[in-house]
């Protein structure tokens, strides 16, 4: 026992060093097991990249706590480090507010998960497919092929429209017909074309109805639901089919028209 009570330096004995070393090894082992458990727990809720970032942050936090626990056992006075760290932290904080904001926003985005890789979204008026979600920024691949990098602080505070969250999506047309055309017949024709479209959903069911008596046309509104992954294809294909079928049935889409009345006034000679 006297061996372990021998002083190595200052008030630190061999027992202190052995205890600190054992605590450090135990902490490293617990960190590894914790990382394995955390990966399995996050696997069902996050993709691989997001899980790796969260596990890495967990590892850094545990190691920091471990060092703060072990260093006093080795005779290291943390008061000076805390004061110095506080001063440095304040200076770095003022210099990197946007970085910290993006970092914290990235963590909350990974927890809340309003978007995921592959989703079609609108973020801060930018449309595109989510290509990557990193700890500092999110990258969208625009529908025109351009890549847009958006800081996570802006992603977190912006309105996000996720087009793929729901498995089905509705689109609509406003189709104008002439006043002399039979609106009931037009509605029947439109419904039949929609019924023949294999990707137009039955539930929620489509709706076709007269929506407005406009200046030059009777406007019929068409609501159709389709799978979110196919809605743009269905929308484009169905619009052309509706036009062709209306023309086959003698129903025309009118041009804007104006009726001008001329009042002839005979001048008194």
Secondary structure, 3 states (H helix, E strand, C coil): CCCCCCEEECCEEHHHHHHHHHHHHHHHHHHHHHHHHHHHHHHCCCCHHHHHHHHHHHHHHHHHHHHHHHHHHHCCCHHHHHHHHHHHHHHHHHHCHHHHHHHHHHHHHHHHCCCCCCCEEEECCEEEEEEEECCCEEEEECCCCCEEEEEHHHHHHCCEEECCCCCEEEEEEEEEECCCCCHHHHHHHHHHHHHHCCCECCCCCCEEEEEEECCCCEEEEEEEEEECCCHHHHHHHHHHHHHHHHHHCCCCCCCCCCCCCCCCCCCCC
